[in-house]
């Protein structure tokens, strides 16, 4: 969950935990194969945001984020 948000940032693990919690919560409400949805979300996250969500946002747009 820390890697999803950005392990090299201060707020990244918090954001990653919230992201993963809501992905699991919403997908388990719609399907029994929620782990497949979570796995696809993680693969897409690694492909498009290699430094995590907050790490990539900080690198591209908001350099002042901790």
RARA-V614020 format. One record per backbone hydrogen bond with DSSP energy under -0.5 kcal/mol. CO is the residue of the C=O (numbers start at 1). NH is the residue of the N-H. E is the energy in kcal/mol with one decimal. If there is no record, write none. Layout:
CO NH E
CO NH E
This chain:
1 5 -1.3
2 6 -2.1
4 53 -2.5
5 54 -2.3
5 55 -0.9
6 9 -1.4
11 15 -2.2
12 16 -3.0
13 17 -2.2
14 18 -2.2
15 19 -2.5
16 20 -2.6
17 21 -2.5
18 22 -2.3
19 23 -2.2
20 24 -2.5
21 25 -2.5
22 26 -2.7
23 27 -2.2
24 28 -2.0
25 29 -0.8
26 30 -0.7
27 30 -0.6
27 31 -2.2
32 34 -0.5
33 36 -0.8
33 37 -1.2
34 38 -2.3
35 39 -2.3
36 40 -2.4
37 41 -2.3
38 42 -2.3
39 43 -2.3
40 44 -2.5
41 45 -2.1
42 46 -2.3
43 47 -2.2
44 48 -2.6
45 49 -2.4
49 52 -2.0
52 56 -1.9
53 57 -2.0
54 58 -2.7
55 59 -1.9
56 60 -2.1
57 61 -2.6
57 62 -1.9
61 63 -0.7
62 65 -1.4
66 10 -0.7
